């Protein structure tokens, strides 16, 4: 494959550092900790349950700043790549042992029990058991989240481009217009008359525009689709 897959963690880092410039530097020590079944069960229960707390009391002196992301950075990446940022209880995939190990390590280092977990992943990850780059976060308060673990495959390298039409209404209209122009150019000259005129080309363009727009509208309403900026934190399959 000529194009490299998109690592959504790298994109988050670039977006975050573009705003904060990374003014803090803290060393992070990675250790592998073995888990007992009871520890894993307790963590999985927390991942699958609701939490009334929206933050965890981390010890900021030992946090890795490369893993701290603001909600605005997360939102922008979700909109650009058509991802969702939802509670971990809605996640239908499986949590790898490495993620559970990271959670236990953080809990021991910070002397707390993590809760309020969030997952950033494509919509299908909250419906089907797939592996397309999910990221597990824990809330820190004040609109900031700490990245605990990333697993699965990276995103398709053209995902951002493919999801660009669904980013907002303006992008969708531009896409329909460009598609209509392309479809008009594909219509052979002389199809309706021996010599094609500009007015006939214009009529063909409007016909193509209405046809493509009708298909897009039908697809959108029939399947309950919505734009990226409306679904990134929506927990419903059919976002209105």
Number of C-alpha atoms within 10 A of each C-alpha: 4 5 8 11 14 18 15 21 19 10 13 22 18 13 19 21 14 11 10 11 10 12 7 9 10 12 11 11 8 8 9 9 12 13 14 8 9 9 14 16 13 11 19 16 13 18 24 16 15 15 14 7 11 14 19 19 13 19 12 11 9 14 19 16 18 19 16 20 23 20 16 13 19 22 20 17 21 25 22 18 25 24 26 29 24 21 23 25 19 17 23 15 16 11 16 12 12 16 16 22 21 16 21 22 18 19 14 10 13 18 13 14 15 21 23 22 26 24 25 27 25 21 20 17 22 23 13 11 12 16 17 16 19 27 19 24 26 24 25 19 15 10 12 18 22 23 21 20 21 20 15 12 15 17 20 15 14 13 14 18 11 14 17 18 18 22 21 15 13 10 15 17 15 12 16 19 19 13 17 22 18 13 15 19 13 9 13 9 13 10 9 12 9 8 9 13 13 8 9 13 16 13 13 19 21 16 14 20 20 15 14 17 19 12 10 14 13 12 12 14 12 10 12 13 17 17 21 24 19 15 22 25 16 15 15 11 14 14 14 12
